[in-house]
Amino acid sequence: MGDADRYSIHDLFLFLLMNKIILASQSPRRKQLLEWAEVPFEIVVSETDERFPPGLSPDKVALYIARNKALAVQQKRKEDEIIVAADTIVVLGEAIIGSRYTAKKPSVYFLHYQEKNTR
């Protein structure tokens, strides 16, 4: 049995309550999720370059960007704080077409999809 199997959800909540949580995001949804869980946290955001190396799969792109956000905030914080960061990307087929904040209008997606599937 691994270490993860020995800890309960109660242990997790105790850990979260005993350590300072930093949310490295301005996302209202992420803020709401932590509020619903009644986890005390502080929002700290740092401007981050959201470019990524070519060839990464979409799930790895989201992790790459989220990690960079966490690292940017970590440089400004104490070592014993827990930093929570995430990223959302929009994918059409296998192509990353932006984040949910920068993605084109749905009509553009439909036209792209229609062109691709009517050839």
C-alpha positions in Angstrom: 0.0 0.0 0.0 1.4 3.4 -1.0 1.6 6.5 1.1 -1.4 8.1 -0.7 -3.6 5.1 0.3 -2.9 5.7 4.0 -4.3 9.3 4.2 -8.0 10.1 4.4 -9.9 13.1 3.0 -9.9 14.3 6.6 -6.1 14.3 6.6 -6.1 16.3 3.3 -8.4 19.0 4.7 -6.3 19.3 7.9 -3.2 19.7 5.8 -4.9 22.4 3.7 -6.2 24.2 6.8 -2.8 24.2 8.4 -0.9 25.5 5.4 -1.4 28.8 3.5 -3.0 28.2 0.1 -2.2 30.6 -2.7 -4.4 30.6 -5.8 -2.3 31.7 -8.8 -5.4 32.5 -10.8 -7.9 35.2 -11.4 -10.5 32.6 -12.5 -13.8 33.2 -10.8 -14.6 29.5 -11.1 -11.4 28.4 -9.4 -12.0 30.9 -6.7 -15.6 29.6 -6.2 -14.4 26.0 -6.0 -12.0 26.8 -3.1 -14.7 28.9 -1.4 -17.2 26.0 -1.7 -14.6 23.7 -0.1 -14.2 26.3 2.7 -10.5 26.3 2.2 -8.8 29.6 3.3 -6.7 31.0 0.5 -5.2 34.1 -1.0 -5.2 35.1 -4.7 -1.8 36.1 -6.1 -1.4 36.5 -9.8 1.8 37.1 -11.7 2.0 38.0 -15.4 3.2 34.8 -17.2 4.3 34.1 -20.7 1.7 31.5 -22.0 3.8 30.4 -25.0 4.8 26.7 -25.0 7.3 24.5 -26.9 6.0 23.1 -30.2 5.1 19.4 -30.2 3.4 19.2 -26.8 0.1 17.4 -26.6 -2.9 19.6 -25.5 -2.9 18.1 -22.0 0.8 18.7 -21.6 0.4 22.3 -22.8 -2.1 23.0 -20.1 0.2 21.5 -17.5 3.2 23.4 -18.9 1.4 26.8 -18.7 0.0 26.0 -15.2 3.4 25.1 -13.9 4.9 28.4 -15.2 2.1 30.3 -13.5 2.8 28.5 -10.2 6.6 29.1 -10.5 6.1 32.8 -11.3 4.0 33.2 -8.1 6.3 31.0 -6.1 9.2 33.4 -6.7 7.3 36.1 -4.7 6.1 33.9 -1.8 7.4 32.0 1.2 8.6 28.4 0.8 5.9 26.8 3.1 3.0 28.1 1.1 1.0 25.8 -1.3 0.4 27.3 -4.7 -2.5 26.1 -6.8 -2.4 27.0 -10.5 -4.3 25.7 -13.5 -4.8 26.6 -17.2 -7.6 26.1 -19.6 -7.0 25.7 -23.3 -9.5 25.3 -26.2 -8.8 22.4 -28.6 -10.4 21.7 -32.0 -9.5 18.3 -33.3 -5.8 18.1 -32.4 -5.2 21.8 -32.8 -4.9 24.2 -29.8 -6.8 27.3 -30.8 -6.4 29.4 -27.7 -7.5 29.7 -24.1 -11.1 30.2 -23.1 -10.3 33.9 -22.8 -8.6 34.3 -26.2 -10.4 31.8 -28.4 -12.1 33.0 -31.5 -15.9 33.2 -31.8 -17.8 29.9 -32.1 -18.8 30.7 -35.7 -15.1 30.6 -36.7 -14.8 27.1 -35.1 -17.9 25.9 -37.0 -16.5 27.3 -40.4 -13.1 25.6 -39.7 -14.9 22.3 -38.8 -17.2 22.5 -41.8 -14.3 23.1 -44.2 -12.2 20.3 -42.7 -15.1 17.8 -43.0 -16.5 18.7 -46.4 -13.3 18.2 -48.4 
